[in-house]
């Protein structure tokens, strides 16, 4: 049973509307009576035609808006989410494999895909479950939404612990920005948006180059995006989105604990030939149509390809590997909303996500191939749908739904000709329930329940003589909480949550990518969050999450770990932001993010790593025609690191020290 510490608590709870490509963010003065928590300016997500709203989701949902994003400058786009309650990161800092995100007691090491990523409503996970959002720079992002828990019926694959929706800009604006900073960092961003009566066009271009905090950590990335939308009538919106992105980086390698402490900026000698590159190509079509005042239809179809190529070596004793992965994805998503009456809303959706992928590995020496160790050619297709019925009265909201998913595909081992069919576990049904009750104005009780599933990736997703049939692992989630607005200027939210799983699968730590049974697990915690707008001068936000993730009953090969913490899961995470605006054109922002320590093994639990306190400081001055900004990240040059266990030894990757950036933008 989870023991509640005496420390304060934090959370990230909220309510959201299903995203459609014609949605936009409109500022409002007072938050709706739901469970949403905003980081930054409060917005309402509304339909462009405003005739039909999608089903309301009750639970841990947070929204961070452009006033908190537009002046950020990051090497990896994931860092835009560090102000969100209850999320945490594994910062590998190894070239193109740099950072991944986690929540709800899962780790961010890629051992278990658990977070669904969508960019403008399009799924954007790699096959292995890693999230790929680096193609978007901060200036192009309008707002980001994080849903924690497994009560959201909209998504199936990878939606184990929650999902992230990232929404790019579609406003009428023109601006450019230049930046110089520590570690020889240079960045340029430009956005052009033109909105006419029935046609809009939006373009973004971005480039960033840096030598990196550590030696042999050079990085260079470029992106271009175009969006075109046409409204042939008041009821229809048709759009096309295209994006290209490339990213090249050297990898500084992992250090011993002693070497990392003595000189965190150094690179490992054995990693001097490690580097990589990745590309994203994307095109999607979007159609939104209001059939009548009560019926709404949204259609999306897409093609995208993620390519990753890297050379990696983990230690002096290991051999260098060349790894090539190509994920080619196609898909279609259809969502229907029907207002049965003023109180009743029916929503339903169908989606198909198809993948045609290759995965190759070579043993290399100084980037010269010695032999090929892997060549998989495989298809991996997920099809699913949901239906959800919502009642919303004056005080009570209740929404129940069902999600169903299935899989098809096959894998060919091109090295030996072996063919495997995907594990056919049939249709996986996942019930969902959301309830909110307004006790008095500004005081809401809420609860949710959901079932989600975990599916393995790579060769273990397919059946052979050595891979037996299995049932997909089910995950059962519960949450209950309170959102209270005691004053017009203060929103608070607290919740308790738990997620249980049987026959949980996890990726082995030997680098093979294979999965093994972890057993029965339990994750639980409590969250506290607040956002405060005291007056035109002062505002603040903060959060605290306490969590446990334990092996209740291990699999056959994990008996030594019974009752232990799961690796890579910090004991707590917290955020605190204070914004001071003494005059309308000047703003000072102080932000802290905090993390507890974690174990690096499910079995060996004699030492923890990863605890840190990082403080960032920013100053912005509105020049009228643009913005001048100064940012100092990690003000106190706090040492923090990512730690991984290989065999009986830990390997360490120090994270960035203090950095100062100067930026100047021009609006026209």
N, C-alpha and C positions, 0 to 999 in steps of 0.2 A: 504494500500500500504506500502511496506517495506521502512522505512526511512534509508538512508545510513549514518552511522556515519562517522565522520572525521578520526577515527582511521585507521591505516593500515589494510590490509585485508589478508586473506590467503585462500588457496584452496588445493584441492587434485584431480587433474584431470589426466586422462590418457587414454592410449590406450593399449589394451591387446589382446593376442591371446587366443582362447579357449584352455583350458588345456586338454592334453591327457597324459596318464600315461607314455609315453616314452619321454615327454618333459624334458629338462634340462636347467639349466641356464649357459650361456656362457658370460664371461666378454667382454665388448666392450669399446672403448675409447670415442665414441661420440654417444649421444642419437639419435635415428631415428627422422625424422620429423613427429611427431605425437603429442599427448597431454599427454604423460606419464610423471609422476614425480617419480623419484627414491629417496628413502631414503637409502643411503649407495652406495655401488658399483653398477655402471650401468651395467645391464646385458641385453642380448638378449635371449628371450625365443624361442628356435628353436626346430624343429622336429629332432629326432635322424637321420632320413633318409633325412630330409631337402628337400623333393620333393614337399610337399603341405603345405602351411600355412593356418591357419584358418582365419575366418573373423576378421578384425580389428575393435575394439570397440573404439569409440571416446567419451570421457567424463571424469568424475571424477574417475579416476583409479590411485591408487598409489601402488608402489612395494617397499617393504623393503627386503633387501638381507642379506645373512648370516653374512657378516662382521659386521652388526649391531645387529645380533641375537645371534651369537654363544657363546658369553661370558656373556649373560644375565642369571640371576638366579631369578626365580619367584615362588611364591606359586600357582598362577593361570596363565595359558598360555595366557589368554587375555592380560596380561600386556605387552606382546611382541608387541602389536599393539599401545601402547601409543604414539609412535613417528609418527603415521600416521595422516595426516591432517584431521581435521573435525570429528574425532571419540571421543566419551566420554563414561564414565562408571558409572554404579551404583554399588557401592562396599558395598553390604549388610553385608559382613563379618560374615555370620551366618553358619559356618561349611561348609557343602557341597554345600550350596546355597551361593556362595561367591561374584561373579561378573558377570555382563552381559554388553554388549556393545550396543551402539546406534549411530545413524547418521541421518543427514538430518531432524532435528527437531522432531524426535521421542524420546520417553524416553526409558531408559534401564531397566525398572522395570518389564518387562514381561507382561505388560498390553495389548500390541499389538505386536504380532510377525511381525517383519519387516526386518530381516536380514537373508539371506541364508548363511549357512556355508557349505563348502565342504573341505574335507581332501583327498588329492590325487584324486580329482574329484568325491568323494562319498559324498552325502548329509549327514550331521552330526548334524541336529537339532533334539531336542526332540520334542515330539508331540506338546507341548505347545509353541514351537517356540524358547525356550532357546537354546543357542549354547553350544555344549559340545566338547571342544578341549583340556581339561586337560590331555588327554592320551598322548599328545606329549610334551616332554621336549625340552628346547631350542636347545640342541646339535643336535637333530634329524631334526630340521627344516632347509630347504634349502632356501626358500623364501616365502613371503606372499604377496598376492595381494588383494586389497580392491577396489571394484567397487561401487561408490556411485551414486544413481539415479535409475530410473526404465526403462532404455533404453536398457537393456541387454536381448536379446531374448532367451538366453540359458536356463534360469530358470524361474519357475513359483511360486510354493508354497514357501512362506516366502520371496520372492524376491521383497518386497514392497518398501524398501528404498535403497536396494543394496545387495551386496554379498561379502563374504570373501572366498578366495581360499588359502588354506594352503598346501604347497608342501613339503613333507619329502625328506630326502637325498637319493640319489642313486649313490654317488660317490665312488671312490676307495680310502679308507682311514681307518685308525685304530687309535682310540684315547680313552683315559679315563680321567676323571676329578673328583677331590674331592673338597668339599667346606665345610668350617665351618663359622658360622656367628652369629650375634646377635640373641637373643631369643632361644639360644641352637639349632640353625639350623645346620643340617647336610645334605649333598647331595652328591650323586655319580651318574655319567653318563658314559656310555660306548657305543661307536659306532664301528662296524666292517663292512667294505664294501670291497668286493672283486669282481672286474670286469674282466672277461676273454673275449675271442673273441666272444663267443656266449652264455655265461651264466654269470649271476651276482647274488650275494647274499649279503644281507644287514641285519644286526641285530642291535637292540638298546635295552639297558636295563637302567632303571633309577629308583632312589629311593630318596625320600626327607622326612625329619622329622623336625618339628619345634614345639616349645612351643607356638609360636604366640606372637604378640605384647600385646594383651589383655589377662587377666586371662581367664582360661577355653577356650582356643582357640587352643589346641593341634591339629596338623595335621600330617598325615602320608599318603604317596602315593607311589605306585610302578607301573611300566609299563614295558612291554616287547613287542617288535615288530620284525617281520621277513618279508623280502621281497625277492622273488626269481623270476628272469626273464630269459627267454630263447628265443634266436633268431634262429629259425630253418633256416631262410634265411635272406638275406639283406632287405627283404620287410616286415618281420613279427616279432612282439615282443609279447611274451605271458608271463603274470606275475601273481603271487599270492601274496597277502598281508594279513598278520594275525597280530592281535594286542590284547593284554589283559591289562587291567588297573584296579586298585582298589584304593580307596581314602576313608580314615576315618578321621573324624574331630569332635571336640567338638564345640559347639556354645555358644558364650559369651552373647548373648541376646542384647536387646535394652535398652538404658538408657534414663532417662529424660534429658532435655537440660542442667539443672544445674549440674546433676551428671556427664554428659559427659564432661562438661567444667572443672569441679573440678578435676576429675581423669579419663582420657580417657582410661587408661589401665585396669580398673576394669571390672568385669562382673556383670551382673544383678543377684541378689540372686534367683529370680524366675526361671532363666534359667540354674541352676546348673545340671539339668537332661537332658538338650537338647544336642543332638549329632546326628550323621548320618554317613552313608556310601553309596558309589556309585561305580558301576562297569561298565566297557565297554568291550564287546567282539565283535570282528570284523573279518570278513574274506571276501575278495573280489578277483575276477578274472578280469584281464585286457588283452584285445587283441587289438593290433594296427596292421593294415595291409594296405600297399600301394598296391592297386590293379594294378595300373600302374602309370606312371609319373604324371597323372592329377587327379587321383581318390584315395581318402584316406578314410579308415573306422576305427572307434574306437568303441569298445564294452566294457562295464563294467557290471558286475553283483555282487551283494553283499548280505550278511546277517550280521546283527549286532543287539546287544541287549544292551539297556541302563537300568540299574536298579538303583533306588534311594530309600533309606529307611532313614527316619529321624524322630526325635522327636523335636517338635517346640512349643514354647510358646511366644507370642508377648508382653505380659504385665502381671503385677501382678494380674490384674482382669480377664484375660482370662484363659481358660483351656488349658492344654497341649494336643497336637494332635500327633498321630503317622500317618505318611503318607508313603505309599508304592506305587511306580509307576514302572511299567515294560513296556518299549517300545521295542517291537520286530519288526524289520524292514527288509524287503527284497526289492530288486529293481533291475532294469536293465536300462541301458542307452546306446543308440546307436547314434553315430554322423557320418555324412558323409560330406566330402568336395570334391568338383569337380571344377577344374580349366577349365572353359569354354574356356577361352582364356587368353592372358597375362594380360588383364585388368579386366576380369570378373570372379568372384568366386561365386559359389553357395554352401551354407552350409545348412544342415537340420539335425534334430535330433528328436528322440522319447525317452521318459522316463516313467518309472512306479515306483512309490514309494508306497509300501504297508506296513501298520502297523497293528499289532495285539497286543493290549495293555490292561493293567488292571490298575485301579486307585482305591486304597483303603485308607480310613481314619478311625481312631479310636479315641475316646475320651479316654485319658489316665491320670493316676496320677503316677508320678515317674516311668514312662515307663510300668506301669501295665494297661492293657486294661480294660476299664469300659464298653464301648458299641461301636458298629460299626456304623459310620455315613455315609459311602459311600462305594460302591463296584460297579464300572463300569467295564464292560468287552466289549471292542469295537474294531471294525476294522475301519480303516481310510485310504482310498486309493486315491492317486492322480495320474492321468495319463495325459500326455501332450506331446506336440511336437512343433517344430518351423521350419520355413524355412526363409532363409535370402539370399538376392542377393546383391553383392557388386561390385561397379565399382571403380577402382583405376587408375587414370591417372597420368600425371606428376605433376599436381598441385591439382587436385580435387579428394577427396574420398567421395563417397556417398553410404550408405548402408541402405536398407530398409528390414524389416522383419515382420513376424506375429508369435505370440505365442498363443497357445490354450491350455486350461486346463479344466479338469473335475474331478468329485469326485464320489466315491461310498463307501458304508460301512453301518454298523449298530451298535447300542449300546444296551446292555442289562443291566438293573439295577438289579443286583443279589439280592438286598435286598427285592425287591417287584415283580420281574419277568417282569417288564415293558420292552418292546422292542421298539426301535425307529429306523427308517431309516434315513440315512444322508440326509440333505437338498440337493435336486437335483435342482440346479439352471441352469442346462444345461452346455453347453460348453462356457467358458469365453474366448473371443478373445481379444488379446492385441497387437496393432500395435506398431512398434518400428522404429525409424529413427535416423541415425548418419551421420553427414556431417562434413568434414574438408577441408579447402582450404588453400594452401600454398601461401601467398601473395608474399613473397620474401623468399629466403633461410633463415631458422631459425626463421621465423615469421608465425605462423599458426592461423587461425580463426577456431573455431569449434562450433558446436551446436548439440543438440540431443533432442528427444522427445520420450516419452514412456508412455504406460498405463500398470499398474500392478493392482493386486487385493489383497484384504484382506479377509481371511476366518477365522471364529472363530474356537476355539478348544474346547475340552471337550464336555459336554452334550449339549451345545448350538449349536453345529454343527449338531444336529439331530432334526428331526421334531416330535412333539407330540401335544397333545391338548393344552399344555401351551407354546410350541415353534412353532410359525407360520413359514410358508415358507418365505424366503427373498432372495433378490438378493445379490450376493457378492459385497462388497464395492469396487468401482473402484477408482484408484488413478492416477492422470494425472500429469506428470512431464515434466519440460522444463529446458533447460540449454544452456547457450551461454558463450563463453570465448575465451581467447587468450593465446597461449603459445609462449613465446619469448625467444630466446637464444642470448642476445646481445653480449656476449663474449663466447669463447669456454669453459670457466670455470664456466659459470653461466647459469642456467635454471630458468625461472620464468613462473608462470602461474596464471591467474586470471579468475574467472568465476562468473556469476550470476545464481541462480537456484530458482526454485519454484515447489512445489508439492501441488495439490489441491485434496480434496476428498469430496464426498457426502455420507451421510448415514454411516459415519465411525463408526466402532464398537470398544469398549474398554472394558477391563475386570473391573468388579466392584472392589471396594477397600475393600469389606467386607471379603476377603479371600475365598470366595466360588468358585472362578474360573469362575463364570458365566459372560456373556457379556451383555452389554447394548448399545443402540444407542447413539453415541456422537454427531452426526449431521454433519454439513458441516465445514470442516477445511481448513486452508491455512497455509502452511509452506514455507518460503522463506529466502534467505540469500545470502551472497557473500563470496567468498573464495580467499585467496592469498597464494601462496606457492613458495618456491625457494629451489634450491640445488646448492651449490657452491663448486668448487674444485680449490682453488686458486693456489696451487702448491703441491709438495710432502709433504709439512709440514702442511698446513692449509686446512681444509675443513669445511663446515657448511651446515645446512639445517634449514628451519623454515616455519611456517605457521600461518595463522590467519583466523578464520571462525566466521562470525557474522550471527546470525539467529534469526528468529521469528517463533513461532508456536502458532496459535490462533484459537479460536472457532468463526467462522464467523456467523453461524446460528445453535444454539444448538438443540438437540432433545427435545422432549416434557418435559422430566424431568430435563432439564439442562438450563432453561431460565435464571436463575440467573447468568450464566457464559458466556453470550453472549459477545463477544469481548475480553474475558480474554485469558491470556496465558495458554497453556496446561501444566500440571504439569510435573515436572522432566526434563524439557528442559533448559539447561543453555544458557544464552544470548550469550556467546562467548566461543570458545576454541582456544588455541594457543600452538605452540611448538617452541623450539629453541635449536639447537644442535651445538656445536663447538668442533672440533676435532683437536688436536695439536700433531704432530708426529715429534719431533725434530731430532730423529734418526730413522733409519729403524725399529729397534726392540722395540722401546718404543712409547707408545701412551697415551695421556691424553684426556679424553672425558668429556665434561660438557653438561648436558642436562636439560632443563627446560620444564615443561608442566604446562599449566595455564587453568583455567576454571572460567567462570562467575557464578553468582548465578541463582537459579531457584525457582519457586513456587512449593509448595507441594500439591496444590489443584487447580482444575479448577474453584472453586467457591470462596474460601477464599484466597484473594491475598493481605494481609496486611503485609506479611513478606517473605523474600527470604532467601535461604540457599545455601551452596555448593561452594561458591567462594574459590579458593585456588591458590597458587603459590608454586610449588614443584621443587626443584633443586636436581639433582643427579650428582655424580662425580665418574669417574672410571679411573683407571690406569692399563694398561696392558704392560707386558714386555715379548717379545718372547725370550725364552731360547734356541731356536734352536730345542730342542727335545720336547718342550711343551710351555705352556703359564702360567705365574704367573699373577694373577689379584687381585686388591683391588677395592671394590665397596662400595660407601657410598650412600645409598638412603635417600632422604629427609634430605639433609645436614643440614638445619636450623631447623629441628624438627618441621615443620609447622603443626599446628592442622588442620585437614580436616576431613569431616564426610559425611555419608549418612543419610538423614533425610526423614522420611515418616510420613504421617498424618493418625492417627487412631482416628476416631470420631472428637473431637475438639482439641486433644492434639497431639503434635509431638513426635515421638520416634527417638532416635539418635544412630547411630553406628559409633564410631570413627574409622578412618583408621590408618594405621601403622605410627608410628613415625620414628625417625632416626634409621637406621640399617646399620651395616658394615659387609661385607662378604670378606673372603679371599679364593681364589681358586687356584688350581694348576692342570694343565693338562699334559699328556704325550702322544706324538704321536709316533707310531711305525709302 
